Amino acid sequence: MGKKMKKAINTSYSLKSINLVNALIICAIFFVGMVTSAQAEDITKSQLIEEARVLAEREAIFVNARLKNDWEKIYDVQHPNFRKKISMDEIRFFEGWAAYDYREQSKVNAHISGFFTPTLAFMKNNKNKRDPLGYPVPRRYRWSKNPFIEIKRHSLENISISKDGKYAKVKVMLEGRERINPALARGLYEFDSKYVLTDYWEKIDGTWFITLLSKPVAISGVSVLNYFVPNDKSGWGKANFVEIDPKNLTDYEETK
């Protein structure tokens, strides 16, 4: 009887030892899983911050190009599908706002607007436009329908990147001067002004390009989203965005 009890006690201790070992193994696996998951999240976050730095640099190039009316740089950041249909001469002629299908639309609405769409040859030969007195003046990027707005500087406000890393929204604050129409005010009245601009980017073959355009200032002060790129827009509606704090970025240079 003593031998059986001793054997039972030994078996009990063996089972407890096995259970303890199994418990330790499970805990170890769980701990390793938590560490791996945390590392994966950190990697994702660091990748997003790195992408945000790249976007901030691209945005600075794009905004500065618009401030300086550098049409080559403005054209370089446009969506590849857009550049297949629209030339730099067309971008310049329409002062930055040539829709990818503007020729098709002009034919459809010709009887309504009466607007004649010039040929590409005409645009190439008329890089300048004419002022009210008939003198040639360089074409300037049109920030708004309001011609009395002058943008002087900008600063980064916010960057949002989709979790799949394909889409991004970059918000900047534009600062400048706004003048009241002299014909209405009967004098020169100017004041400091600020406008929020959001640019929409899409990553194509490892490079960020403009995919949607948003006019920063309308007459009512409300931005108007313009689908000027041949994009079905389905990805934007499904994307989940992560906001990146600009304080985590050090590569963005403001225009002074």
Steps between C-alpha positions, in 0.01 A plus 500: 500500500789733583660437161176581317454824692862596437454426131181709495677788672786484246249491213322803649828692526585403140166626375542825691848540353367441148217745555745758636729457201205529262383813677848651476515419128159658440604811693823521303313468168248764611779737607690454174176563309441823688855619434476409133164678469638810671802497272273467196295800615818700558626410152169609346509827691860570403418423136208743510720771650759440229231523233376820664849649471508416131152649453596816686793544266284437192236741628761771563629457144147520361397808701826682426465419131154656501626807683779543244287397200750227421286310250752219447502409869123539523464261210755250639289422808181436302351150478657287220155432350435873497826572317408246234211723398604851602820684404687762698387764248139421586570517874662842452228631267228421756720632784524166677138386459473291186265206549613175340180491291454872436494459120227236517299713741539812287347313206208381711430843651598714201140600429456609861815695581598606150863465608743420221778260601828607338725250328817369661704686238330825604585432865866434416524823303325707765685430822407848622153645530384857439416754766198737457720739300619225267853463636642147544537381860628162626241247602495449876369209703142579601448428870139611488228649285557814703776689310569728798667231714878482522659200674840570656588209729376167628540261792421133554184431697430127477581182308262204477610175337282199424592182686584326173744782420336580166316827563583813697355840586734788578355813657694826493422851619544769236571854614486815294314819425151553368387816328144620467399557140591869436198537275277421796697656785603820314842483656785271598404276792721203587512265795693193617329173426539127554358212297506125554607289202480120482687314226416138421776256411521146367806275509587361157798264462660632818451872425230739624298690237208742513177311434228752595505878507332729749464874451598654834284811480165550334299823505303357792817392678415132456741260326372318194625148425576444134549158346741613231677163473370184327444314826192297592535632856386168646819466705443830680161395631633175645833624639560530875735787574754545778590854599866589545598776741715756314711534815644156420638633173813707463549511122221743411617852413253783511503771236612822660 
